[in-house]
Amino acid sequence: MDGLNGKVIIITGASEGIGRALALTMAPLGCKLVLSARNESRLLSLAHEIESQGEPPLVFATDVTSQSQCQELIDATVEHFGCLDILINNAGMTMWSKFDELSDLSVLERIMQVNYLGPAYLTHAALPQLKLTQGQVVVVASLAGLTGVPARAGYAASKHAVMGFFESLRIELAEHNVAVTTLCPDFVTTQAHKRALDADGEPLGQAPIQESRVMSAEECARMMLPVISGRNRMMITSLRGKLGRFVKLVAPGMIDRMARRASSSGY
């Protein structure tokens, strides 16, 4: 992982889940980390853990749906470390409800603001610095960005938007030698599932998936690390996700049935 040593890296959604796991995995590699999320107390707790195994990180609480806060995060990073090498757009939220059961359609807007507009705002603010360092934009998307998933239509829509946006951005940034990496995990055990919004726009309070049957955030982070270090184009974490991309071309109905079973069984 020599490609990460000494790199200045922003991780959004770093207070828990995949973002937290990435920070803890990267810290021993000599990375200069900027930890961002809305919950400052959890970020400070994470920073305390990291200080024992690497360079003290910068903690900067940010709501990525605010353009001004996104710019402030970039400015604070450059002021503290002098540059920015890698931006990891990881912050996100999810939902779990069939569309015809939704009573509060504002859920769709909230999901889109956090999952799509947030990364777009922050990436826009970061691009001048990333062009200077010929750096890298990383976005944690989802298998739901590649195929439809029942009971998660709004979430899948936001992740499809993310995939389309960053696929387009990759082409635009090629002349500046700024890499764009899209990461597409399958189900991962995180606290985000317990906060998934229900039909009324309220947190579920419990994970709607069988957590014992899915990969941990730590395992997911370890898989992501060489992909980020290698400035690779894309990663899909599961075999069924990789096979599904090709099966969908010739037997789309089969993928629909697989998605239905996975959603109903919580895996």
Secondary structure as GFF3:
##gff-version 3
##sequence-region A 1 267
A	DSSP	three_ten_helix	2	4	.	.	.	ID=ss1
A	DSSP	beta_strand	8	12	.	.	.	ID=ss2
A	DSSP	alpha_helix	17	26	.	.	.	ID=ss3
A	DSSP	three_ten_helix	27	29	.	.	.	ID=ss4
A	DSSP	beta_strand	32	36	.	.	.	ID=ss5
A	DSSP	alpha_helix	40	51	.	.	.	ID=ss6
A	DSSP	beta_strand	58	59	.	.	.	ID=ss7
A	DSSP	alpha_helix	67	81	.	.	.	ID=ss8
A	DSSP	beta_strand	86	89	.	.	.	ID=ss9
A	DSSP	three_ten_helix	99	101	.	.	.	ID=ss10
A	DSSP	alpha_helix	106	112	.	.	.	ID=ss11
A	DSSP	pi_helix	113	117	.	.	.	ID=ss12
A	DSSP	alpha_helix	118	133	.	.	.	ID=ss13
A	DSSP	beta_strand	136	140	.	.	.	ID=ss14
A	DSSP	three_ten_helix	143	145	.	.	.	ID=ss15
A	DSSP	alpha_helix	153	173	.	.	.	ID=ss16
A	DSSP	three_ten_helix	174	176	.	.	.	ID=ss17
A	DSSP	beta_strand	179	184	.	.	.	ID=ss18
A	DSSP	beta_strand	188	189	.	.	.	ID=ss19
A	DSSP	three_ten_helix	191	193	.	.	.	ID=ss20
A	DSSP	three_ten_helix	211	213	.	.	.	ID=ss21
A	DSSP	beta_strand	215	216	.	.	.	ID=ss22
A	DSSP	alpha_helix	217	229	.	.	.	ID=ss23
A	DSSP	beta_strand	234	236	.	.	.	ID=ss24
A	DSSP	alpha_helix	239	250	.	.	.	ID=ss25
A	DSSP	alpha_helix	252	265	.	.	.	ID=ss26
###
